[in-house]
Amino acid sequence: MDDINELSFEDAFAELERVVSELEAGKLSLEESVRLFERGRKLSAYCQQILEKATLRVSEITDDGDVRPMR
């Protein structure tokens, strides 16, 4: 899928793992390696963004289990 923003975290992470495996195998042309590396960087940034949002949501949960509204 070309539009990373439409992927779930799980799908993006799975694709990132495939990209890393292919790059580590070292069997690609330079052009293909660069293309996959660029895709991997985008996938990594997207996954990081989702994780940061989840962390913020979890940090808004109070000790008694209530959820504070996001500011």
C-alpha positions, 0 to 999 in steps of 0.5 A, a space after each residue: 500500500 502506498 499511503 502509509 497513513 491508511 495503515 494500522 500500526 500493526 500493518 505498518 510495523 509488519 511492513 517495516 519488519 519486511 523492509 528491514 529483512 529485505 535490506 539485511 539480506 543484501 540481495 537488492 540493487 542499489 536503487 531498490 535498496 534506496 527505495 526500500 530504505 526511504 519507505 522504511 524511514 517513513 514507516 518508522 516515523 509513522 509507527 513512532 507517531 502512533 506510539 507517541 499518541 498512544 502514550 499521551 492517551 495513556 498518560 491522561 488516565 488518572 490513578 483512580 482509572 478516570 480519563 482526563 480530557 486531553 488539553 
